[in-house]
Amino acid sequence: MPRRIDRNERKAQLAEAVWRIAQERGIGAVSVRSVAEEAGVVVGSLRHVFPTRSELLQFSAELMVQRATDRIRAVPRPADPRQLALDVLVQLLPLEPDSRTELEVNIALIAEAPALPELVPIRDDAHRRLEELCTQLVEMLVGRPRDEHVVRQGRRVHALVDGLAIHLLTSSEGSSWAVDILRAEIADIAAQGG
């Protein structure tokens, strides 16, 4: 007897098909038909779960944000705040297949946002979460409550991580240089607290 897949598994399977298509062929290639084909399901089955392309893309974006959040929460918590900050920030760089796919697809979804306004709140929420995470890390590193300087430093770290991530997507020279830049930035921030 064939195994019945539950609705949440099916939704995740379809979202992963969206990610593969967006990564390999671009967001413009994502259609109900192409996703059904990639996922190995019939179009009617896909439409039963996601009646529209918009709903499919929206769920795919939300699931991607959730998986990245879960990965960051799962980072072990070393006693050294500098090591914790580095371990967390490294998760935001495209150094592993999952984080690389997330970034590539996220960029494609951001590009799609003008045509699909439903993606804008997801994009904006992900941006706010990332900025808040960076600000919390700065607070931890300097050992004092949030003030204007801490917020500014948090934005700086956020911008640095975003820039490094884009460079890593387009660079063929490895990644140790990016981790070294993060390590130096973390050390500079921590020195401000001492």
HUNOR-V216127 format. One record per residue. N is the residue number from 1. RES is the residue in one letter. OMEGA is omega in whole degrees, 0 to 359 (999 if undefined). NEAR is the number of other ideal C-beta (glycine too) atoms within 10 Angstrom. D_FIRST is the distance of its C-alpha to the first C-alpha in Angstrom with 1 decimal. Layout:
((N & RES & OMEGA & NEAR & D_FIRST) (N & RES & OMEGA & NEAR & D_FIRST))
This chain:
((1 & M & 180 & 3 & 0.0) (2 & P & 180 & 4 & 3.8) (3 & R & 176 & 5 & 6.5) (4 & R & 180 & 7 & 9.0) (5 & I & 180 & 13 & 12.4) (6 & D & 186 & 8 & 15.3) (7 & R & 180 & 9 & 18.4) (8 & N & 176 & 10 & 20.6) (9 & E & 180 & 11 & 18.4) (10 & R & 180 & 18 & 18.2) (11 & K & 179 & 17 & 22.0) (12 & A & 178 & 16 & 22.7) (13 & Q & 180 & 17 & 20.7) (14 & L & 177 & 24 & 22.8) (15 & A & 179 & 23 & 26.0) (16 & E & 175 & 17 & 25.5) (17 & A & 176 & 22 & 25.2) (18 & V & 182 & 27 & 28.5) (19 & W & 181 & 24 & 30.1) (20 & R & 180 & 16 & 29.4) (21 & I & 181 & 22 & 30.7) (22 & A & 182 & 25 & 33.7) (23 & Q & 185 & 16 & 34.5) (24 & E & 188 & 10 & 34.2) (25 & R & 181 & 12 & 35.6) (26 & G & 185 & 12 & 37.2) (27 & I & 179 & 19 & 36.4) (28 & G & 180 & 12 & 37.6) (29 & A & 180 & 13 & 34.6) (30 & V & 175 & 25 & 32.2) (31 & S & 178 & 13 & 31.0) (32 & V & 182 & 16 & 28.0) (33 & R & 183 & 11 & 27.3) (34 & S & 179 & 15 & 27.9) (35 & V & 178 & 27 & 25.8) (36 & A & 179 & 18 & 22.8) (37 & E & 180 & 15 & 23.3) (38 & E & 182 & 20 & 23.8) (39 & A & 180 & 19 & 20.7) (40 & G & 178 & 9 & 18.5) (41 & V & 177 & 19 & 17.9) (42 & V & 183 & 11 & 19.5) (43 & V & 180 & 13 & 22.8) (44 & G & 178 & 8 & 21.8) (45 & S & 178 & 14 & 19.1) (46 & L & 182 & 22 & 21.8) (47 & R & 176 & 15 & 24.4) (48 & H & 180 & 12 & 22.4) (49 & V & 180 & 16 & 22.7) (50 & F & 182 & 21 & 26.1) (51 & P & 183 & 11 & 28.1) (52 & T & 175 & 11 & 30.8) (53 & R & 180 & 17 & 31.5) (54 & S & 179 & 15 & 33.9) (55 & E & 178 & 13 & 31.3) (56 & L & 179 & 23 & 29.1) (57 & L & 179 & 26 & 32.1) (58 & Q & 179 & 18 & 33.2) (59 & F & 180 & 18 & 30.0) (60 & S & 179 & 25 & 29.9) (61 & A & 180 & 28 & 33.5) (62 & E & 180 & 16 & 33.0) (63 & L & 179 & 18 & 30.1) (64 & M & 178 & 23 & 32.2) (65 & V & 181 & 18 & 35.1) (66 & Q & 180 & 10 & 33.0) (67 & R & 177 & 16 & 31.6) (68 & A & 178 & 20 & 35.2) (69 & T & 179 & 14 & 36.4) (70 & D & 180 & 9 & 33.9) (71 & R & 180 & 15 & 34.9) (72 & I & 178 & 16 & 38.6) (73 & R & 182 & 9 & 38.2) (74 & A & 180 & 8 & 36.5) (75 & V & 176 & 13 & 39.6) (76 & P & 184 & 7 & 41.3) (77 & R & 177 & 9 & 44.7) (78 & P & 181 & 12 & 47.5) (79 & A & 182 & 6 & 50.9) (80 & D & 181 & 10 & 52.7) (81 & P & 179 & 19 & 52.4) (82 & R & 179 & 16 & 53.0) (83 & Q & 178 & 14 & 50.1) (84 & L & 180 & 18 & 47.8) (85 & A & 179 & 25 & 49.0) (86 & L & 181 & 19 & 48.4) (87 & D & 179 & 15 & 44.9) (88 & V & 183 & 19 & 44.0) (89 & L & 178 & 25 & 45.7) (90 & V & 178 & 19 & 44.2) (91 & Q & 182 & 19 & 40.7) (92 & L & 180 & 23 & 42.0) (93 & L & 181 & 21 & 42.9) (94 & P & 183 & 20 & 40.5) (95 & L & 180 & 16 & 40.7) (96 & E & 180 & 12 & 37.0) (97 & P & 181 & 8 & 34.2) (98 & D & 182 & 15 & 32.8) (99 & S & 177 & 19 & 36.3) (100 & R & 178 & 16 & 37.3) (101 & T & 179 & 18 & 34.4) (102 & E & 182 & 21 & 35.2) (103 & L & 180 & 21 & 38.8) (104 & E & 180 & 16 & 38.3) (105 & V & 178 & 22 & 35.9) (106 & N & 178 & 20 & 38.2) (107 & I & 178 & 15 & 41.1) (108 & A & 180 & 21 & 39.3) (109 & L & 176 & 25 & 38.4) (110 & I & 179 & 17 & 42.0) (111 & A & 181 & 14 & 43.2) (112 & E & 186 & 19 & 40.9) (113 & A & 179 & 17 & 42.3) (114 & P & 179 & 9 & 45.3) (115 & A & 181 & 11 & 43.0) (116 & L & 183 & 16 & 40.5) (117 & P & 178 & 9 & 42.5) (118 & E & 180 & 13 & 39.4) (119 & L & 184 & 21 & 39.1) (120 & V & 179 & 12 & 42.7) (121 & P & 178 & 13 & 42.1) (122 & I & 178 & 22 & 39.3) (123 & R & 182 & 16 & 41.6) (124 & D & 178 & 11 & 44.5) (125 & D & 179 & 13 & 42.7) (126 & A & 178 & 19 & 41.5) (127 & H & 180 & 13 & 45.1) (128 & R & 180 & 10 & 46.5) (129 & R & 181 & 14 & 44.1) (130 & L & 178 & 20 & 45.0) (131 & E & 178 & 16 & 48.7) (132 & E & 178 & 12 & 48.5) (133 & L & 180 & 20 & 46.8) (134 & C & 179 & 25 & 49.6) (135 & T & 177 & 19 & 52.2) (136 & Q & 178 & 15 & 50.8) (137 & L & 178 & 23 & 50.9) (138 & V & 177 & 27 & 54.5) (139 & E & 180 & 19 & 55.4) (140 & M & 184 & 17 & 54.1) (141 & L & 182 & 25 & 55.9) (142 & V & 176 & 20 & 59.3) (143 & G & 176 & 11 & 59.0) (144 & R & 182 & 13 & 60.3) (145 & P & 180 & 7 & 59.1) (146 & R & 173 & 13 & 58.3) (147 & D & 183 & 11 & 61.3) (148 & E & 180 & 7 & 62.0) (149 & H & 180 & 12 & 62.2) (150 & V & 179 & 20 & 58.8) (151 & V & 179 & 15 & 57.2) (152 & R & 178 & 12 & 58.8) (153 & Q & 177 & 22 & 57.7) (154 & G & 178 & 22 & 54.1) (155 & R & 179 & 14 & 54.2) (156 & R & 178 & 14 & 55.7) (157 & V & 178 & 25 & 52.9) (158 & H & 179 & 21 & 50.4) (159 & A & 179 & 12 & 52.2) (160 & L & 180 & 16 & 52.4) (161 & V & 178 & 23 & 48.7) (162 & D & 180 & 16 & 47.9) (163 & G & 178 & 12 & 50.5) (164 & L & 181 & 23 & 49.3) (165 & A & 180 & 20 & 45.7) (166 & I & 179 & 13 & 46.8) (167 & H & 180 & 16 & 49.0) (168 & L & 178 & 21 & 46.2) (169 & L & 186 & 13 & 44.0) (170 & T & 184 & 6 & 46.8) (171 & S & 176 & 12 & 48.3) (172 & S & 185 & 5 & 47.7) (173 & E & 179 & 9 & 49.9) (174 & G & 186 & 10 & 47.5) (175 & S & 185 & 15 & 47.3) (176 & S & 179 & 8 & 49.7) (177 & W & 181 & 13 & 52.5) (178 & A & 178 & 23 & 50.5) (179 & V & 177 & 17 & 49.8) (180 & D & 178 & 10 & 53.5) (181 & I & 178 & 15 & 54.5) (182 & L & 181 & 20 & 52.3) (183 & R & 179 & 16 & 53.7) (184 & A & 178 & 10 & 57.3) (185 & E & 178 & 20 & 56.7) (186 & I & 179 & 21 & 55.3) (187 & A & 178 & 13 & 58.3) (188 & D & 180 & 11 & 60.7) (189 & I & 181 & 22 & 59.1) (190 & A & 180 & 18 & 59.2) (191 & A & 179 & 10 & 62.9) (192 & Q & 181 & 14 & 63.7) (193 & G & 184 & 14 & 62.7) (194 & G & 999 & 7 & 64.8))
